[in-house]
Amino acid sequence: MTTERIENMCGGEGHVIVKRILDAKELNGKCGLYAQVIIEPGCSLGYHEHHNESETYYIISGEGEYDDNGTKRMVKAGDKTFTPDNCGHGLKNTGTEDLVFMALIILD
């Protein structure tokens, strides 16, 4: 497992911490990412689009504002999001604790 701190991820504010659960070899060319992601209060993962892949988030703890292809909604622990191919999303921590979620990118 590798952990990296990414500043202004996808044009977002602050930083995002990505803990990659599986490496490229373990993903076996079928997935682009399987990771735990942490967005600290006041930080965000900027809006970005996916092409030839889809991405799912499963929120473990915290709360935030999810931008679903231009439509914004609140998410909290237990919520799931899905971004299909050729669509976009972003996520901002609006709470006072870390926003923690699992991210899975499946290649088309």
Salt bridges, closest charged atoms under 4 A:
GLU4 OE2 - ARG20 NE 3.00
GLU7 OE2 - ARG5 NE 2.91
GLU40 OE1 - HIS15 NE2 2.89
GLU49 OE1 - HIS51 NE2 3.19
GLU53 OE2 - HIS50 ND1 2.67
GLU55 OE1 - HIS48 NE2 3.83
GLU55 OE1 - HIS50 NE2 2.77
GLU55 OE1 - HIS89 NE2 2.98
ASP79 OD1 - LYS76 NZ 3.75
